[in-house]
Amino acid sequence: MKRSALLLVAMFVLGAIIAACGASEPQVVEKIVEVEKVVTEQVEVPVEVVKEVEVEKVVEKEVEVEVEVVKEIEVEVEKEVVKVERIEVPVEKIVEVQKIVEKEVEVVRSNLGEAPDLAAAVAAGTLPPVWERIPSQPMIIPTLQDGIGEYGGTVRRFYLGPADGCNFFRLSRASLARFSQDGFSFIPSVARGWEVSDDGKEWTFFLREGMKWSDGDDFNADDFAWQYDNVITNEDLNPTPPFFLKIGTEVGSISKVDDTTVKVTFPIPNFLFLEIAAQADEACYGNNSWKNVPWAPSHYMEQFHIDFNPDANALAEDAGFPDWTGLFDNKGQINLNPEKPVITPWTFTNTLTEPVVFAERNPYFWAVDPAGNQLPYLDGIQLTLSEGGTEVGTLMAVQGDIDMQGRHIQLDQYTTLKQGEEQGGYSVKTWPTFAGSDVAFFFNMSLPGPTGEAIRIKEFRQALSLAIDRSAIREIQFLGLGDIRQGVPKPGHPHYPGDDIAKLRTEYDPDAANALLDTALGADARDSEGWRTINGERIVMGITVTDAFGTWPDAAQVVRRAWEAVGVKADVNTTTRTLHFTRWQTNQWAVMVWNEDTAGFTFSSIGKRATPGGGGGPPLTRSAWGGVFVGGWAVVVWNEDTAGFTFSSIGKRAPEGAGSFHAPGCAQWLVDPEGENAFPCAEESLTLLEMHKRGPGLPSVERNALGKEIYRTIVENQYNIGIVGLSPMVQGVIVTKDTLKNVPDEAGNDWPLRTPNTGFPEQWYFSAQ
């Protein structure tokens, strides 16, 4: 009977996660469903442990909803039981329902499993029993593909150096909520549930009672309050508020309600905070990574803080730092300080500066599989430095020396990797990007001079889109994979503007392009060599590109030839990633090539769509990718990878922040009109920015309508040009060892989703067969 009950629980949880993958927009917990805890003596009696739960629906329009409800289950109880929460979501896709109902199932404590090395430590008396190490309501992480796993083994990956922290943190991370496998929904994580006030100003998060840090100390609301009171609001440590607490120019606050309840309060409505909270982790942020989460191990960090240790400056001096703030920064970074307690699945054993870096299992990790086995299954993660860059790393994969890797595996190596599958004992999967365009051409709407004047003519930009033969780029640079499209969210996303917009001006029509250019500039506006001019000056579309994620330089050359075929002179400069962004920041380029990978995170990441500004920070700041930006090109090539995250990644769409893809000179002008690289904003750029900034304060129905309007505006005005999207070009070619199980065939692939975290690395395992 015991085995049958556990099987039922496993089936129940797996069914729910499949249902979750069908959700069409992020879901929000509005109410916690209380289920009475059942505690028995050590007797064998049947006990009803899961009861039918009435599901409340909160809808803003009539929607038919199917919800799976688990009814009575008999469990043979041997000892005291612990409640384990899981989430049930509607089966059908719903756009306007913002509701998750939590259920609880019972896991028998005596049946909780753990890794053999941890069991040995328990037997030796050096580690508490597993039921004392996990919370009373641990997270259940469903097993994918291959089912309940086996303990043991270390996943081998390659990395490119100390700045490549994403390589580890995308696998081993923790956030208040996390994204589902497909990226469309939110599920509980550190917080077991949440609710938001009607006005969107107050978010309440419910923590897991009995949760621990990796050193066994209690993790609770005090760790949130301490981080807010002593780090986030301490100007010596943190002169700029962390991004996850900002809403426009306002900043939220964090407070403790009780040991397991935390409240985040904003002075203005912020209905988008859950989307931000799911991205607030320690991934890829360099020296400020530990400030991008709302908690800290206060019991450990106090020793380095001057307010708690009068000798903190002396400690800092002994360690070679000028004062306590430098030492505090250093000790806060787990990539530099493996001794810092964590709540992530794995923790470093040496620093992210060495040729081979190891991370080991966190013995107090707070999640279990559906059968009650503590996760993660894997003993650890190993990162081996590839001094020869991505080429040598790919060779390691072909030789079978890599167990799981998508980062730094480029699409042009796909054929080579496929040919080596059998000999290398691995398989190649493809995870298409979540939305947007995997290579996109961003016009600099704030470029000075004649070329900038041409760029600010709508018909000029539209013509350059029609001049491109995207099918040729798709067949050659994308190996026939992906969809020809503009940089908008994917179908099914609540901000998807429709097929007509996604495909607008994506056809190859040089005749129409020439006609539009004649209209925009004048048919006779050409110089002695036949190149098109404006006010008697030749237009030169300087394109800057890097090969960071694929064959972008080749795509840029195809576009150059297409534009020159309709009379517009273009130059392509392929450079390093750092110099690429340097040119961008100083407002000297015409076009930049990158990806639009945040389409769908519309209102929390706008830099690729509009000009950031209005308190966004100093004019010269470091980007998320590193490097201070200075520049000299009219066009920058990147991918439009933030489409679909319309309000969480606005820098690719609007003039928001110094790293704006839309108009960097305008973004700087909004901060300092007298700045060296500032350029007055066009009215349309300011309108686009205002649209983005309205989003977080709107309820979902209005916000979704505004999201569609934003993408329609961007594409109709052709502020950037999408080429091919929904392909595996950017971190979507996944090499997995055949013995590594539970790696899904497909998962949400995007920067805000922290790919491959959507594949739930906690439940990966090596098969003994």
LUMDOKE-648062 format. One record per residue (C-alpha): residue in one letter; x, y, z. Coordinates in steps of 0.001 Angstrom, whole numbers, padded with zeros to 6 digits, always signed. Layout:
<pakes>
AXYZ/...
</pakes>
This chain:
<pakes>
M+000000+000000+000000/K+002868+002349+000855/R+004385+001929-002594/S+001020+002486-004264/A+000473+005693-002359/L+003852+007065-003312/L+003192+006132-006930/L-000076+008034-006808/V+001706+011069-005371/A+004338+010918-008100/M+001697+010667-010823/F-000193+013561-009224/V+002829+015866-009216/L+003950+014936-012725/G+000460+015607-014051/A+000463+018997-012443/I+003756+020053-013985/I+002502+018991-017406/A-000544+021135-016779/A+001690+023989-015712/C+003539+023858-019006/G+000311+024662-020778/A-000301+027894-018902/S-000244+030878-021221/E+000937+033526-018796/P+002607+033779-015400/Q+000290+032703-012587/V+000107+034348-009168/V-000833+032883-005823/E-003593+034980-004318/K-004546+032731-001433/I-002903+029980+000531/V-005089+026925+000972/E-004820+025610+004497/V-004721+021830+004862/E-004741+020284+008275/K-001519+018496+009157/V-001931+014864+010090/V+000327+013506+012808/T+000010+009985+014101/E+001693+007709+016527/Q+003878+004923+015206/V+001010+002646+014312/E-000109+001249+011022/V-003496+002751+010297/P-004993+004135+007111/V-005201+007922+007296/E-006865+010338+004913/V-003998+012698+004122/V-005181+014541+001060/K-008693+015931+000868/E-010583+017410-001997/V-009818+021117-002165/E-012252+023632-003553/V-010509+025653-006255/E-011196+029372-006267/K-011131+031110-009621/V-010382+034802-009935/V-011092+035944-013480/E-011363+039276-015132/K-013482+037807-017923/E-015443+034614-018248/V-013137+031686-018957/E-013836+027980-018894/V-011316+026336-016564/E-010580+022693-015936/V-008701+021895-012751/E-007467+018525-011617/V-008433+017780-008017/V-006917+014905-006127/K-009335+013106-003842/E-008831+010661-001004/I-005615+008679-000906/E-004786+006047+001667/V-001269+006017+003028/E+000224+003479+005390/V+001727+005685+008098/E+004684+004352+010052/K+005904+007483+011789/E+005199+011172+012033/V+004523+012662+008624/V+005641+015922+007054/K+003517+017996+004722/V+004980+018635+001295/E+003504+021330-000884/R+002930+021225-004585/I+001188+023434-007060/E-001822+022728-009227/V-002659+024990-012155/P-005501+025038-014673/V-005286+022464-017457/E-006525+024843-020146/K-004577+027885-021297/I-005913+031000-019591/V-004942+034566-020314/E-006690+036603-017648/V-006857+034230-014668/Q-004175+035051-012101/K-004529+032215-009645/I-002599+029241-008363/V-004071+026916-005793/E-001659+025093-003555/K-002231+021529-002475/E-000431+019491+000101/V+000407+015828+000021/E+001909+013750+002767/V+005362+012207+002681/V+006220+009713+005404/R+009338+010904+007249/S+010730+007417+007580/N+010616+007082+003797/L+012592+010240+003039/G+015647+009356+000948/E+019088+010936+000860/A+022408+010564-000915/P+024682+007731+000356/D+027445+010141+001390/L+024971+012132+003473/A+023558+008960+005011/A+027098+007975+005981/A+027628+011374+007627/V+024372+010911+009549/A+025517+007474+010709/A+028833+008962+011804/G+027047+011650+013810/T+028445+014562+011783/L+025150+015458+010097/P+021551+015554+011399/P+018964+013145+009951/V+017417+014145+006661/W+014044+015008+008214/E+015797+017591+010388/R+017635+019082+007407/I+014671+019848+005160/P+011717+022155+005879/S+008368+020852+007049/Q+006959+021820+003655/P+009773+021199+001150/M+009382+021981-002512/I+008538+018984-004697/I+010496+019099-007940/P+008958+016754-010504/T+011170+014321-012355/L+011197+014713-016137/Q+011798+012323-019005/D+013174+009336-017094/G+011500+009407-013667/I+012898+008938-010167/G+016664+009180-010274/E+019769+007734-008675/Y+022313+009500-006486/G+025897+010142-007488/G+028170+011541-010170/T+029524+014931-011157/V+028407+016862-014234/R+031379+018039-016283/R+031219+021351-018173/F+033753+023750-019674/Y+033985+027441-018827/L+035904+030400-020223/G+037287+032069-017108/P+036404+033986-013925/A+033870+036185-015744/D+031917+033101-016829/G+029970+032801-013594/C+026733+032258-015503/N+028073+028820-016355/F+027528+027728-012753/F+024857+030062-011445/R+022353+029183-014155/L+022427+025581-012917/S+022676+026244-009200/R+020408+029120-008253/A+017634+030149-005877/S+014940+032806-006203/L+011653+033566-004448/A+009732+032081-007386/R+011048+030324-010465/F+009935+029758-014021/S+008195+026594-015155/Q+009769+024281-017712/D+008248+026111-020677/G+008901+029561-019176/F+005271+030690-019295/S+004377+030301-015610/F+005762+030940-012142/I+006028+028211-009540/P+007002+028439-005852/S+010638+028115-004955/V+012211+029707-001877/A+008737+031071-001204/R+006116+028337-000941/G+003418+030834-001940/W+002563+034506-002275/E-000243+036998-002600/V-000505+040541-003910/S-002718+043373-002703/D-005504+044663-004929/D-003584+047849-005653/G-000367+046015-006588/K+001705+047818-003950/E+002177+045016-001446/W+003502+041515-002032/T+003496+038934+000759/F+005693+035843+000501/F+005318+032734+002650/L+008571+030947+003446/R+009205+027288+004277/E+009271+026559+007985/G+012444+024776+009028/M+014472+025724+005935/K+018259+025857+006508/W+021396+027412+005108/S+024038+025009+003813/D+025830+025155+007178/G+022655+024129+009044/D+021705+027553+010417/D+018048+028591+010160/F+016899+030397+007020/N+013955+032664+007810/A+012529+036177+007536/D+015322+037596+009714/D+017735+036993+006830/F+015569+039177+004575/A+015261+041965+007132/W+019010+041909+007796/Q+019878+042143+004096/Y+017506+045058+003599/D+018435+046980+006749/N+022202+046462+006634/V+023145+045951+002978/I+020504+047164+000543/T+019944+050455+002381/N+023570+050885+003460/E+025013+053505+001120/D+028593+052550+001972/L+027939+049067+000603/N+025222+049767-001905/P+024977+053358-003221/T+022444+052286-005867/P+019309+050284-004954/P+019185+046801-006505/F+017217+046449-009707/F+014687+044009-008270/L+013416+046631-005785/K+013107+049492-008282/I+009882+050510-009987/G+010524+053517-012207/T+012310+056039-010000/E+010756+054588-006839/V+012254+051931-004563/G+010441+049272-002566/S+011124+048052+000960/I+011347+044635+002632/S+009969+043858+006079/K+009508+040849+008331/V+005944+039908+009288/D+006880+036799+011254/D+009552+034102+011000/T+008077+032635+007810/T+006416+035672+006229/V+008050+038533+004357/K+006407+041607+002873/V+007710+043678-000044/T+006044+047097-000264/F+006215+049641-003088/P+005116+053300-003015/I+003336+052836-006369/P+001632+049806-007979/N+004009+047071-009121/F+001993+044160-010484/L+005155+042934-012201/F+007207+042186-009100/L+006853+038403-009315/E+008454+038446-012770/I+011321+040469-011328/A+011623+038295-008212/A+011971+035176-010366/Q+015041+036779-011966/A+016567+038130-008742/D+019421+035704-008181/E+023217+035701-008070/A+023721+034863-011762/C+026254+036788-013819/Y+026339+040006-011836/G+029998+040174-010872/N+030842+042110-007719/N+027213+042967-007016/S+025804+039467-007398/W+025148+038938-003702/K+023164+042216-003561/N+020730+041036-006219/V+018890+038705-003825/P+016644+039815-000946/W+018345+037660+001687/A+021784+037014+003184/P+023258+034569+005729/S+023227+037195+008459/H+024782+034844+011013/Y+027863+034585+008777/M+028093+038057+007200/E+027806+039943+010505/Q+031453+039227+011309/F+032524+041392+008332/H+030079+044270+008927/I+031286+047273+010933/D+027899+047704+012655/F+028166+044217+014152/N+031901+043779+014535/P+033990+046788+015685/D+037094+044944+014478/A+035822+044650+010874/N+038299+047251+009582/A+041194+045416+011213/L+040022+042169+009605/A+039895+043926+006270/E+043392+045363+006661/D+044789+041938+007529/A+043148+040543+004368/G+044584+043308+002177/F+041491+045504+001809/P+041449+049272+002526/D+038359+049035+004740/W+035576+046717+005844/T+033407+047344+002751/G+035977+045736+000444/L+036244+042650+002623/F+032470+042485+002975/D+032073+042575-000822/N+034624+039820-001229/K+033091+037560+001421/G+029639+038073-000068/Q+030563+036490-003397/I+030334+032718-003322/N+032374+032456-006519/L+035268+034002-004539/N+034375+032730-001066/P+033295+029078-000922/E+032867+029347+002857/K+029785+031552+002540/P+026615+029555+003367/V+024122+029190+000513/I+020620+027874-000146/T+021354+026749-003710/P+021518+023034-004720/W+025311+023046-004958/T+028048+025221-003476/F+031628+025881-004584/T+034525+024089-002918/N+037140+026307-004571/T+037051+029702-006245/L+035919+030496-009767/T+039447+031488-010714/E+041132+028106-011059/P+041653+025746-014021/V+039222+023237-012556/V+036395+024412-010304/F+034274+022079-008197/A+030919+022456-006508/E+029369+019928-004124/R+025851+019054-003008/N+024199+021239-000370/P+023233+018761+002400/Y+020438+021068+003566/F+018815+021650+000176/W+015109+022178+000683/A+013535+020211-002194/V+012593+016570-002724/D+011434+014467-005647/P+007844+013105-005774/A+008926+009999-003824/G+010420+012047-000984/N+014105+011756-001917/Q+016117+014840-001056/L+017541+016596-004094/P+019824+017151-005893/Y+020684+013704-007197/L+024082+014779-008555/D+027023+014929-006144/G+028435+018001-007832/I+029418+020145-010808/Q+032873+020438-012368/L+033943+023372-014558/T+037127+022927-016596/L+038765+026012-018071/S+038890+026019-021880/E+041851+028245-022614/G+041228+027777-026330/G+037757+029287-026109/T+034572+027822-027495/E+036348+025812-030213/V+038355+023785-027692/G+035259+023442-025513/T+033297+022019-028434/L+036141+019586-029089/M+035894+018439-025460/A+032211+017714-026077/V+032958+015751-029274/Q+035513+013689-027363/G+032892+012809-024745/D+034488+014870-021961/I+031394+017022-021374/D+028247+015733-019662/M+025907+018671-020244/Q+026563+021937-022041/G+024584+024481-024017/R+026421+027653-023053/H+029235+028391-025534/I+028109+025608-027918/Q+027433+027413-031179/L+024943+026486-033863/D+027557+026259-036607/Q+029011+023273-034703/Y+025676+021441-034764/T+026514+019218-037738/T+029929+018282-036337/L+028402+017459-032963/K+025650+015344-034526/Q+028199+013341-036499/G+030136+012549-033333/E+027172+011434-031198/E+027722+007675-031334/Q+031482+007774-030819/G+031283+010391-028077/G+028431+008676-026221/Y+026281+011806-026160/S+023143+013219-027743/V+022448+016683-029164/K+019157+018320-028223/T+017835+021668-029428/W+016039+024119-027149/P+014534+026891-029314/T+014706+030368-027857/F+011667+031541-025929/A+010769+034486-028169/G+012089+037376-030207/S+014767+037134-032870/D+018046+035261-032492/V+019855+037805-034597/A+018496+041321-034878/F+019680+044666-036248/F+019133+047583-033881/F+019029+051091-035324/N+020650+053847-033307/M+017796+056342-033109/S+020146+058886-031465/L+023054+058823-033922/P+024343+062336-034775/G+025052+063429-038336/P+023614+062678-041782/T+023302+058919-041288/G+021425+059512-038046/E+019033+061841-039888/A+018280+059052-042366/I+017761+056506-039591/R+015138+058745-037993/I+013022+058531-041163/K+010525+055693-040732/E+010340+054754-044415/F+014145+054448-044554/R+014132+051868-041767/Q+011183+050015-043290/A+012928+049822-046656/L+016036+048267-045140/S+013895+045483-043663/L+012341+044690-047058/A+015792+044607-048685/I+016970+041565-046668/D+016722+037986-047976/R+016001+036299-044661/S+015482+032872-046210/A+019143+032822-047280/I+020273+033679-043756/R+017966+031037-042299/E+019233+028298-044596/I+022936+029059-044219/Q+023565+030728-040862/F+020702+028952-039058/L+021037+025565-040832/G+017380+025784-041821/L+016211+026024-038201/G+013950+028660-036657/D+011242+030948-038025/I+011580+034082-040130/R+010045+036773-037930/Q+010369+040175-036321/G+011544+040423-032686/V+008217+039857-030941/P+006962+037303-028379/K+005986+033850-029570/P+002394+032816-030388/G+000486+032032-027204/H+002196+034757-025183/P-000272+037399-023936/H+001844+040122-025568/Y+001995+038433-028986/P+000812+041129-031415/G-000437+038711-034083/D+000921+036961-037159/D+000513+040112-039263/I+003002+041978-037056/A+005369+039039-036524/K+005724+038689-040308/L+005444+042363-041303/R+008083+043321-043894/T+009937+040025-043512/E+009441+039148-047201/Y+012350+039777-049561/D+011176+042621-051831/P+014032+044795-053168/D+011678+046591-055571/A+009468+047738-052689/A+012614+048660-050735/N+013875+050851-053572/A+010484+052532-053904/L+010388+053351-050190/L+013937+054713-050262/D+013029+056919-053199/T+010095+058234-051167/A+012150+058762-048011/L+015252+060323-049578/G+014372+061241-053144/A+015031+059138-056218/D+017879+061402-057338/A+019525+061698-053916/R+022724+059854-054856/D+026385+060778-055034/S+028795+060346-057938/E+029319+056668-057075/G+025603+055951-056941/W+025250+055702-053150/R+022162+057210-051555/T+022546+060550-049783/I+020674+062856-047457/N+021155+066634-047670/G+023992+065951-050090/E+025906+063696-047660/R+026446+059977-048241/I+024633+057666-045837/V+026976+055053-044367/M+025415+052362-042216/G+028226+051328-039909/I+027398+047881-038505/T+029203+046552-035446/V+029009+042840-034658/T+030668+040184-032531/D+030651+036406-032819/A+029632+035915-029184/F+026749+033528-029832/G+026917+032383-033425/T+027540+033265-037034/W+026307+036813-036566/P+029221+038310-038582/D+028192+036195-041592/A+024588+037357-041240/A+025814+040949-041042/Q+027678+040538-044321/V+024523+039222-045996/V+022636+042278-044753/R+025417+044617-045890/R+025211+043253-049422/A+021408+043511-049390/W+021483+047161-048339/E+024156+048050-050853/A+022043+046402-053569/V+019400+049107-052954/G+021983+051892-052894/V+022719+052256-049169/K+026423+052056-048360/A+027213+049806-045377/D+030353+048752-043515/V+030679+045739-041206/N+033173+045657-038385/T+033602+042419-036434/T+035193+043005-033064/T+035521+041690-029549/R+032531+041611-027261/T+033948+044336-025012/L+034774+046740-027852/H+031406+045970-029430/F+029629+047393-026386/T+032180+050165-025984/R+031141+051492-029388/W+027515+051123-028423/Q+027777+053130-025212/T+029434+056192-026709/N+026748+056596-029382/Q+028953+056383-032472/W+027398+053447-034337/A+024439+053225-036721/V+023449+049583-036263/M+024271+046964-033644/V+023817+043220-034074/W+022608+041264-031042/N+019621+039129-030138/E+016200+040156-028816/D+015947+037565-026075/T+013623+039329-023663/A+010557+039603-025878/G+007828+038494-023497/F+009536+040133-020514/T+008231+043366-021909/F+008093+045666-018933/S+011003+044514-016835/S+013681+044526-019545/I+013245+047269-022149/G+016795+048193-023189/K+016550+046515-026595/R+013313+048305-027434/A+013467+051838-026009/T+015884+054407-024623/P+016512+053925-020894/G+016771+056995-018766/G+015099+059058-016105/G+017217+058068-013158/G+018651+054978-014767/G+022143+055641-013460/P+025277+057411-014620/P+025873+057789-018361/L+028759+055347-018436/T+027926+052158-016604/R+028938+048588-017049/S+026566+046373-018946/A+025363+042966-017829/W+027845+041520-020310/G+030840+043524-019075/G+032795+046463-020386/V+032246+050211-020429/F+030557+051210-023656/V+032075+053656-026120/G+031415+053424-029828/G+031533+054383-033474/W+028912+052592-035551/A+025506+053397-036969/V+024030+049932-036531/V+024736+047307-033889/V+023869+043687-034616/W+022569+041619-031672/N+019639+039290-031158/E+016223+040558-030058/D+016069+038097-027184/T+014062+040150-024720/A+010844+040170-026714/G+008253+038408-024606/F+009663+039837-021377/T+008367+043244-022393/F+008344+044921-019006/S+011317+043181-017381/S+013923+043780-020081/I+013130+047099-021710/G+016644+048188-022708/K+016384+046454-026093/R+013146+048235-026920/A+013159+051664-025268/P+015685+054299-024087/E+016019+052812-020595/G+019460+052958-018983/A+022902+053587-020362/G+022855+050225-022130/S+019882+051030-024361/F+019848+049318-027730/H+017235+051748-029067/A+018968+055098-028583/P+021988+055167-026262/G+022628+058886-026770/C+019046+059643-025801/A+019338+057411-022720/Q+022389+059371-021622/W+020697+062695-022422/L+017862+061772-020057/V+020435+061330-017266/D+022750+064248-018152/P+021890+066513-021109/E+025419+067922-021006/G+027075+064502-021088/E+029777+063872-023687/N+027728+061355-025667/A+024256+062696-024941/F+021881+063354-027838/P+018407+064904-027532/C+015642+062309-027609/A+013212+062098-030491/E+009616+062457-029365/E+008805+058945-030587/S+011578+057517-028385/L+010127+059234-025336/T+006657+057946-026212/L+008009+054404-026468/L+009723+054751-023097/E+006552+056071-021470/M+004585+053078-022796/H+007090+050673-021252/K+007113+052428-017901/R+003320+052326-017590/G+003237+048538-017740/P+004240+047451-014227/G+001489+049550-012630/L-001294+047985-014675/P-003352+044847-013906/S-002855+041967-016314/V-005651+042715-018805/E-004516+046294-019392/R-000855+045332-019250/N-001259+042631-021877/A-003084+045026-024210/L-000283+047559-023769/G+002329+044854-024435/K+000738+044066-027789/E+000583+047771-028612/I+004294+048165-027862/Y+005360+045408-030244/R+002964+046649-032923/T+004494+050138-032570/I+008051+048828-032726/V+007524+046664-035785/E+005334+049102-037702/N+007982+051801-037172/Q+010798+049273-037669/Y+012944+050490-034775/N+014837+047221-035092/I+014878+044460-037691/G+014257+040851-036704/I+015634+038102-038949/V+015122+034572-037594/G+013834+033546-034169/L+012669+030537-032138/S+015845+028711-033150/P+018532+027079-030966/M+021237+029548-032058/V+021703+031201-028656/Q+022611+028578-026026/G+020056+026168-027491/V+022339+023456-028881/I+022469+021133-025890/V+025033+018345-025617/T+024141+015687-023022/K+025947+012488-022150/D+023767+009448-022850/T+024121+008353-019236/L+022796+011683-017922/K+019047+011362-017470/N+016061+013665-016901/V+017448+016414-019121/P+014303+017419-021034/D+014185+017320-024818/E+013002+020922-024760/A+012716+023695-022181/G+012297+027452-022094/N+015505+028981-023438/D+016166+032606-022605/W+018380+034841-020477/P+015592+035888-018065/L+014689+032188-017671/R+018316+031425-016735/T+018586+028532-019174/P+019213+025638-018467/N+017488+026173-015108/T+014149+025516-016813/G+015394+021943-017213/F+015479+021623-013382/P+019107+020484-012908/E+018257+019336-009361/Q+016556+016249-010827/W+019230+015299-013390/Y+020981+012034-012618/F+023441+009519-014029/S+022123+006095-014876/A+024149+003116-013709/Q+023351+001330-016962/
</pakes>
